[in-house]
Amino acid sequence: MYPALLVDVTIFVLALWVGFEVISKVPATLHTPLMSAANSIHGIVLAGAMLIAVTAHNTLGYVIAFVAAAFAAANVVGGYVVTGRMLKMFRKRPQVPAENAAANGSASNGKSA
Amino acid sequence: MSTFDWVIQLIYVLAASCFVMGLHLMNSPATARRGNQVSTSGMGIAIAATLAIVVHEGGITVTGWIVMATGAAVGGAAGMYSARTVQMTAMPQLVSMFNAVGGGAAALVGIHDYMTAGATVSASTSVTTVLDVIIGAVTFSGSIIAAGKLQGVVNSAPVTFPGARIVNVILAVVAVGLGAYLIASPSTALLSIVLIAALLFGVSMVMPIGGADMPVVISLLNAFTGTAVAMAGFVIGNWALIIAGALVGASGGILTKLMADAMNRSIRNIIVGGFGTGDTVIAAAGPGGDVKAIAADDAAIQLAYASKVIIVPGYGLAAAQAQHEVAALADLLESRGIDVSYAIHPVAGRMPGHMNVLLAEANVPYPQLKEMDDINPEFARTDVALVIGANDVTNPAARRAGTAISGMPILDVDQAKSIIVIKRSMGHGYAGIDNELYVDPKTSMYFADAKKALTEMAAAVKTLVA
């Protein structure tokens, strides 16, 4: 018996079920952003890449840790940015560029109100 | 368990909750952006907690710090740059590349852990390491090929050769068989053979699959990456990786099934490949003289005097990047009081929801985008159905048995009072069969690139109503 492994397996299986439940309700409209969002979540592997840098003590280890960190960081940063870009496009009419104005600072709020 | 461990684990639980909440908020377009923000903050705190572990554990060398920081900086910058600059039409390739690097990183984590642990590795760790390396490596090479096919760098037609299937089986057997042997007797050399076999298997798995099926494959590989990351979590004993990986594994699995269902094909069928290789082409007489071509002016008259128009976008729209032109034409028609909506087939384009993203980019409000089951009853009441570069998803042949697309759910475009099809040629869709819609007496063909055609039509409508 591996009690620690058993706990890990339990967590894994329950997380799978949560994933099925949460995701099976998403409408087709959002499937591409969803795929992209799920894609950025597996960027959590960056945490793993960081942890192997701790145990790296030779050249090969450093090379692996470097590549893993670079890969994982590209996944996580790119994933979230591209999902955000996609979702930014989903907005209701009227499509006045209000979002840009709001992002430029609160100064314009006073005028428009 | 120290206080530090408690705090870290609780932070990981918080991060995992953010991921679940984030995905849950993706249920509706109205909350989806918040969902992404919640998920991003979850990732932020998970990474911060991991950084705390690295500091707390000590033992990391200065080189280790430099390697980690520069690696993350280089990768992060590359990810940021590509995500900011990518064209919306090239989104599927980019998602596939992120899959590749995610899977690659997961495999590297497993490899590194295995090399460090050496012969002292326990059987349970060996199992998850082998799974991590195999799944991660297959995802890495497979995703690169999938992205290459979509980008046109790799031949998007199914590439196959005699005995290809046997090679596939051999590679799979080598990877899994040696992997199983490794569990009994750990060896770094053998692990590298497993790695190479898995990488080759990723290539040979995706090469025979046609471009039409790439969305399903990317979704499947997304699920693979999630699973690989969860396995990496088992290897290094990190719950954040296990939970997040399992969530993604489940989501990718569901999405893959939804997409395969929409095409009325089983996932196995897709992976085995051969779809669109040409051997499914039905040797029917070409539609020839029955096709009716139409000029911009005539199309404009039909559109301008309709009371209800449904636009059916397909891959041709994405390829021509004509999303802004179609939105402009729709606005013009709407300003005349015409009821305009868009019929979105689940697999139109190259990814599920691909059309929605493109049209959203052109500021088409999402309530106008109707899903197949909602819009199908409306075609009978529609004056003009404007089909833009969509082929197989409109082919009435799907309703009959014995064709390559039999049973695939389609948009009932042929029920509309008249149909205008914008297409570059009479060329076949991915299924490689003639589209019976095009020879329907109610159908007129407008042979042009979608962007050019829509611009011309909008100009003609303007002249007409001026």
Interface residues (C-beta under 8 A of the other chain):
Chain A: Y2 A4 L5 D8 I11 F12 V13 A15 L16 W17 V18 G19 F20 V22 I23 S24 K25 V26 P27 A28 T29 L30 H31 T32 P33 L34 M35 S36 A37 A38 N39 S40 I41 H42 G43 I44 V45 L46 A47 G48 A49 M50 L51 I52 A53 V54 T55 A56 H57 L60 G61 Y62 I64 A65 F66 V67 A68 A69 A70 F71 A72 A73 A74 N75 V76 V77 G78 G79 Y80 V81 V82 T83 G84 R85 M86 L87 K88 M89 F90 R91 K92 R93 Q95
Chain B: A16 F19 V20 G22 L23 H24 M26 N27 S28 P29 A30 A32 R33 G35 N36 S39 T40 M43 A46 I47 T50 L51 I53 V54 E57 G59 I60 T61 T63 G64 W65 V67 M68 T70 G71 A72 A73 V74 G75 G76 A77 A78 G79 M80 S82 A83 R84 V86 M88 M91 P92 L94 V95 F98 N99 V101 G102 G104 A105 A106 L108 V109 I111 H112 D113 M115 T116 S122 S124 I218 S219 N222 T225 G226 V229 A230 A232 G233 F234 I236 G237 N238 W239 A240 L241 I242 I243 A244 G245 A246 L247 V248 G249 A250 S251 G252 G253 I254 L255 L258 M259 I344 P346 M351 P352 G353 H354 N356 V357 A360 E361 N363 P365 Y366 P367 L369 E371
